[in-house]
Amino acid sequence: MTVRNEAPTEGAGEALEVWIDQDLCTGDGICAQYAPEVFELDIDGLAYVKSADDELLQDVGASAPVPLPLLQDVVDSAKECPGDCIHVRRVSDRVEVYGPDAE
């Protein structure tokens, strides 16, 4: 696994949320290794995001806030994900800043 040492700058200081496209999830678990506070593998072998109170969010397209102290871990998860299924977007305009659809 490759980990960036510099802090992410895109979206820094803005409220961000993350969601996983389970249709593309390979169940590799890299996301849960990087940020277990945000991601978890369920019994179906797929990764899901977790709410701030540690509840697994299994609805299609469910998103969770990205805590600023975990931003780097969430970004690394998106970059290292073999399924390219992790999407990080700004809450304000829903523009993807990290992940496969980031501009």
N, C-alpha and C positions, 0 to 999 in steps of 0.2 A: 504494500500500500504506500502511496505517495501522499505526503502531507505537506501543505504549503506552510511556510514559516511566517509569511507576511499576512497581516489582517486583511480581510476583504474590504474593499472600498465601495463597491456598487451597493447602494441601498443602505449603507451604514448611517445610523442615526434615524432611519425611517422604520416604521413598524413593518415587519415582514411576516409572512406566513409560508408554511410548507405543506405540500400535499404529495401523495404518491399515486401514480397511475398503476393500479394493481394488474391491469391487463398486460403491462410490460415488465412487471416485477419478476425477477429470476429466483427470488428467495435466497439469494446469496448471503444476506445478513450483514453486509459491510456497513450499512447505515446504522444498524443497531450496535455495531461495534464502536463506531465513531461517536454516536450520540444516543445512548440508551435512554436518556431522559426524554427524547423526542420520538424515537422510532422503536418498534417492537415487532418481532415475527409472531404471527398468530398460529394456531393449530393447523390452518390450511397451508402453512409454509410461505405465506406472503407477508410482506412488510406493511405496516400501517403507522400512521402518526398517532401520537398520544396527546390528550388534552393537558392543560396545566395541572389538573388534579390527577394525572396518571391514568386516565381512562382511555382505552383503545377505541379509536374512532374508525368504525368500519363502513360507514356510509360512503357510497361512490363520490369521489371528489372532496371528501372531508379534509379540512385543513386545520392546522394548529399554528398558534403563534410561535415565532422563533425567538427564544430568549436571547438577548444580546450577548450574554457570556458564552452562549453555545453557537453563535453565528458561524464561527470558523469550522466547528465540527459538522454543522449542517451543510455548509458549502462543500467541505471535503467529501461528505457523503454523496452529495449530488455529482461531484466531479468523478468519483471513483466507482459509482454505481454501474455495474455491467449492463443493466437493463435500461439505462437512461430514463428512469421513471420518476426521479425525484425533482420536483418543481418548487422553486423558491420565488415568491413574488411579493411586490409591495402591496400592502393592504389598501393604500389610498386609491390606486388606479388599476390594480391587479395585473400589472406588467411584470412578466417574469424577468428576474435579474440573475438567477443562477438556474441551470438545468438545461435540458435539451432544446427548449424554445426561447432561451435568453437571446436578446438582441446583441 
